[in-house]
Amino acid sequence: MSETVSDPGLGEPFGPKPRKRFSRRNIFIYGTLIFVSLYYLLPLYVMVATSLKGMPEIRLGNVFAPPVDITFAPWVKAWAEACTGLNCDGLSRGFWNSVRITVPSVVVSIIIASVNGYALANWRFKGSDTFFTILIVGAFIPYQVMIYPIVIVLREIGLYGSIWGLVIVHSIFGMPILTLLFRNYFTSIPEELFKAARVDGASFWGIYFKIMLPMALPIFVVAIILQVTGIWNDFLFGVIYTKPDTYPMTVQLNNIVNSVQGVKEYNVNMAATILTGIVPLVIYFISGKLFVRGIAEGAVKG
């Protein structure tokens, strides 16, 4: 606790004022944070606890009680044995399908969007404003409007029902918002760096690779998190544009949870749900600080 020092000339204390540890402001702020944290953590606790229980213990009805006899059998069944339609190989096949869909979709969309954003921010070519307006409008078009036309396009080019067809769909739909993010971020970089590189004779690609990319790590992390989260958690496109052999993890999770045959195994359902959501959760926790930094530095500027 800070101490005050008296001034002999004035006879009054001066210096930093002691802070009240339990002021109304602190009680309100921390109380609100604790309440919100419990609100979001309680369902997660119920999911984890239920996934570690056997069915006899679950039938007792106390969902908040911790598991008495911890078992990982539901996790094993969710990963390798649960039936997702005609196949009974669990979520393992859907996991690798999701990886094969997510990785190229993220890489392709981010590379193209970063180049688009760089060009729109630093190279004022003819029609750039019109192009940027079209991209902004495209970011707000409802997905449902485009579902049937995309089905026809993918059928005509022979990619309907394949993983690469879904990769193209995710890459295209991620382009407008990612271009906006990169364009705003590159606009925030001092223009003097770009002009100095131009004076030194640097080319379009030289400036992009040697100046812009090294400074754009935070916004790349933002783009990766947004794309990985959106693509990995997608259900609508996955169930429409793929077939049972190429279903992503979310579609297989739906087939497990909504199965109407046999006994409802809530522990397996909870384990399958956690397995499906663990990838974007881990990525966010690993790069959370850079995500916040990238949003603050570029995503709200324009």
C-alpha positions in Angstrom: 0.0 0.0 0.0 1.3 3.4 -1.0 2.2 5.8 1.9 1.6 9.6 1.9 4.3 12.1 2.9 3.5 15.3 4.7 4.8 18.6 3.4 6.2 20.7 6.4 5.3 24.0 4.7 1.6 23.1 4.0 0.9 20.7 6.7 -1.1 18.5 4.2 -0.3 15.0 2.9 0.9 14.7 -0.7 1.8 11.8 -3.0 -0.1 8.9 -4.5 -3.5 8.3 -3.0 -4.0 4.8 -1.5 -6.2 2.6 -3.6 -9.1 0.7 -2.1 -8.7 -3.0 -2.9 -12.4 -3.6 -2.6 -13.9 -0.5 -4.2 -17.3 -0.6 -5.8 -15.7 -0.3 -9.2 -13.4 -3.3 -8.7 -16.2 -5.4 -7.2 -18.4 -4.7 -10.2 -15.7 -5.3 -12.8 -14.4 -8.6 -11.3 -17.8 -9.8 -10.4 -19.0 -9.3 -14.0 -15.9 -11.1 -15.3 -16.4 -14.0 -13.0 -20.1 -14.3 -13.8 -19.4 -14.3 -17.6 -16.5 -16.8 -17.2 -18.8 -19.2 -15.2 -21.5 -18.8 -17.8 -19.2 -20.0 -20.6 -17.2 -22.5 -18.6 -20.1 -24.3 -17.0 -21.3 -26.0 -20.3 -17.7 -27.0 -21.0 -17.4 -28.5 -17.6 -20.6 -30.5 -18.1 -19.4 -31.7 -21.5 -16.0 -32.9 -20.1 -17.5 -34.5 -17.0 -20.2 -36.3 -19.0 -17.7 -37.6 -21.5 -15.6 -39.2 -18.7 -18.6 -41.0 -17.2 -20.1 -44.4 -18.0 -23.7 -44.7 -19.0 -24.9 -46.2 -15.6 -23.5 -43.1 -13.8 -25.1 -40.7 -16.4 -28.5 -42.3 -15.8 -28.4 -41.1 -12.2 -29.3 -37.7 -13.6 -26.8 -35.4 -11.8 -25.1 -33.7 -14.8 -23.0 -31.4 -12.5 -21.5 -34.2 -10.4 -17.8 -35.0 -11.3 -17.2 -38.5 -12.6 -16.8 -41.2 -9.9 -15.1 -43.8 -12.1 -13.3 -42.0 -14.9 -13.3 -43.8 -18.3 -11.9 -42.8 -21.6 -14.0 -45.5 -23.5 -16.4 -42.8 -24.8 -13.5 -40.9 -26.4 -12.2 -44.0 -28.0 -15.6 -44.9 -29.4 -16.2 -41.4 -30.6 -12.9 -41.3 -32.5 -12.8 -44.8 -33.9 -16.0 -46.8 -33.4 -19.1 -44.6 -33.5 -21.4 -45.0 -36.5 -21.8 -42.0 -38.8 -24.3 -43.5 -41.3 -23.2 -46.6 -43.0 -19.6 -46.3 -41.8 -18.7 -47.1 -38.2 -15.1 -45.7 -38.0 -15.9 -42.8 -35.8 -14.7 -39.2 -36.4 -11.3 -40.2 -37.5 -12.2 -40.2 -41.2 -14.0 -36.9 -40.9 -11.0 -35.4 -39.0 -8.7 -36.0 -41.9 -11.3 -34.9 -44.4 -11.5 -31.6 -42.5 -7.7 -31.2 -42.5 -7.6 -31.8 -46.2 -10.4 -29.2 -46.7 -9.1 -26.6 -44.2 -5.4 -26.4 -45.0 -5.6 -25.7 -48.7 -8.6 -23.4 -48.2 -6.8 -21.3 -45.6 -3.6 -21.1 -47.6 -5.2 -20.2 -50.9 -7.6 -17.7 -49.6 -5.0 -15.9 -47.4 -2.4 -15.7 -50.1 -4.8 -14.2 -52.7 -6.4 -11.9 -50.2 -3.1 -10.6 -48.9 -2.0 -9.7 -52.4 -5.4 -8.1 -53.1 -5.2 -6.1 -49.9 -1.6 -5.0 -50.7 -2.5 -3.9 -54.2 -5.6 -2.0 -53.1 -3.7 -0.2 -50.3 -0.5 0.8 -52.1 -1.1 0.5 -55.9 -3.9 2.8 -57.1 -4.7 1.0 -60.4 -7.6 2.0 -62.6 -10.8 0.6 -61.3 -9.4 -0.2 -57.8 -12.3 1.6 -56.0 -14.9 -0.3 -58.0 -13.1 -3.6 -57.4 -13.0 -2.8 -53.7 -16.7 -1.9 -53.6 -17.6 -5.2 -55.3 -15.6 -7.1 -52.7 -17.3 -5.3 -49.8 -20.7 -6.1 -51.3 -19.7 -9.7 -51.7 -18.8 -9.9 -48.0 -22.4 -9.3 -47.0 -24.2 -11.5 -49.6 -26.0 -14.3 -47.7 -24.5 -17.7 -48.3 -28.0 -19.2 -48.9 -28.4 -17.1 -52.1 -25.4 -18.7 -53.7 -26.0 -22.3 -52.7 -27.8 -23.6 -55.8 -25.8 -21.7 -58.4 -22.6 -23.0 -56.9 -24.0 -26.6 -57.1 -24.6 -26.1 -60.8 -21.1 -24.6 -61.3 -19.3 -27.4 -59.4 -21.4 -30.1 -61.3 -20.4 -28.6 -64.7 -16.7 -28.6 -63.9 -16.8 -32.1 -62.4 -16.0 -31.2 -58.8 -19.3 -31.5 -57.1 -19.1 -33.9 -54.1 -15.3 -33.7 -54.0 -13.0 -32.1 -51.4 -11.5 -29.8 -54.0 -14.9 -28.4 -54.9 -15.5 -27.5 -51.2 -11.9 -26.0 -51.1 -12.8 -23.7 -54.0 -16.1 -22.7 -52.2 -14.4 -21.8 -48.9 -11.6 -20.0 -50.7 -14.0 -17.8 -52.6 -16.3 -17.0 -49.7 -13.4 -16.1 -47.5 -11.9 -13.7 -50.0 -14.0 -10.5 -49.5 -13.6 -10.2 -45.7 -9.9 -11.2 -45.7 -9.2 -8.7 -48.5 -10.8 -6.0 -46.4 -8.7 -7.0 -43.3 -5.4 -7.0 -45.3 -6.2 -3.8 -47.1 -6.9 -1.9 -43.8 -3.8 -3.3 -42.2 -1.5 -2.4 -45.1 -3.1 1.1 -45.2 -1.9 1.6 -41.6 1.7 0.9 -42.5 3.6 4.2 -43.0 3.4 5.2 -46.7 7.0 6.5 -46.5 8.3 2.9 -46.5 6.5 2.1 -49.7 7.7 5.3 -51.4 11.3 4.7 -50.3 11.2 1.2 -51.8 9.7 2.6 -55.0 12.5 5.2 -55.2 15.1 2.4 -54.7 13.6 0.6 -57.7 11.7 -2.2 -55.8 9.1 -4.0 -57.9 5.5 -4.9 -56.9 6.5 -8.4 -55.7 9.8 -7.1 -54.2 7.9 -4.7 -51.9 5.3 -7.3 -51.0 7.8 -10.0 -50.0 10.6 -7.9 -48.5 8.6 -5.1 -46.7 5.0 -5.9 -46.3 5.0 -9.6 -45.4 7.6 -9.2 -42.5 5.4 -6.5 -41.0 2.1 -8.3 -41.4 2.4 -11.2 -39.0 -0.4 -10.0 -36.7 -3.0 -9.7 -39.5 -1.9 -13.0 -40.9 -2.6 -14.6 -37.5 -6.1 -12.9 -37.5 -6.8 -14.2 -41.0 -5.7 -17.8 -40.1 -7.8 -17.9 -37.0 -10.9 -16.5 -38.8 -10.5 -18.9 -41.7 -9.6 -22.0 -39.6 -12.5 -21.4 -37.2 -15.0 -20.7 -40.0 -14.0 -23.5 -42.3 -13.5 -26.2 -39.6 -16.8 -25.4 -37.9 -18.7 -25.2 -41.2 -21.6 -27.6 -41.5 -23.8 -26.1 -44.3 -21.3 -26.2 -47.1 -19.9 -29.5 -46.0 -23.3 -31.3 -46.1 -24.3 -29.8 -49.4 -21.1 -29.9 -51.5 -19.5 -33.2 -50.3 -20.7 -36.8 -50.2 -20.5 -39.4 -47.3 -16.9 -40.5 -48.1 -15.7 -36.9 -48.0 -17.9 -35.5 -45.2 -16.0 -33.1 -42.9 -15.9 -33.7 -39.1 -18.9 -31.4 -38.4 -21.2 -33.4 -40.6 -20.1 -36.7 -39.1 -20.7 -35.2 -35.6 -24.2 -34.4 -36.6 -24.7 -38.0 -37.8 -23.5 -39.3 -34.4 -25.5 -37.0 -32.2 -28.7 -37.2 -34.1 -28.6 -41.0 -34.6 -32.0 -42.5 -33.8 -30.9 -46.1 -33.7 -29.8 -47.9 -30.5 -29.2 -46.4 -27.0 -28.5 -42.6 -26.8 -24.9 -42.5 -25.6 -24.6 -39.0 -24.1 -20.9 -39.6 -23.1 -19.9 -40.5 -26.6 -21.8 -37.5 -28.0 -20.0 -35.1 -25.6 -16.6 -36.6 -26.4 -17.3 -36.3 -30.1 -18.4 -32.7 -29.7 -15.2 -31.8 -27.8 -13.0 -33.6 -30.4 -14.6 -31.7 -33.2 -14.1 -28.3 -31.6 -10.6 -28.8 -30.1 -8.6 -27.8 -33.2 -9.8 -24.1 -33.5 -9.7 -23.8 -29.7 -6.1 -24.8 -29.6 -5.1 -22.5 -32.4 -6.8 -19.6 -30.7 -5.1 -20.2 -27.4 -1.7 -20.5 -29.1 -2.0 -17.3 -31.0 -4.5 -15.3 -29.0 -2.2 -12.3 -28.2 -1.3 -11.9 -31.9 -5.0 -12.1 -32.8 -5.9 -9.2 -30.5 -3.0 -7.2 -31.7 -3.9 -7.7 -35.4 -7.5 -6.7 -34.8 -6.4 -3.6 -32.9 -3.8 -2.5 -35.5 -5.6 -3.2 -38.8 -9.1 -4.6 -38.7 -10.9 -1.5 -37.7 -8.9 1.0 -39.8 -9.7 2.2 -43.3 
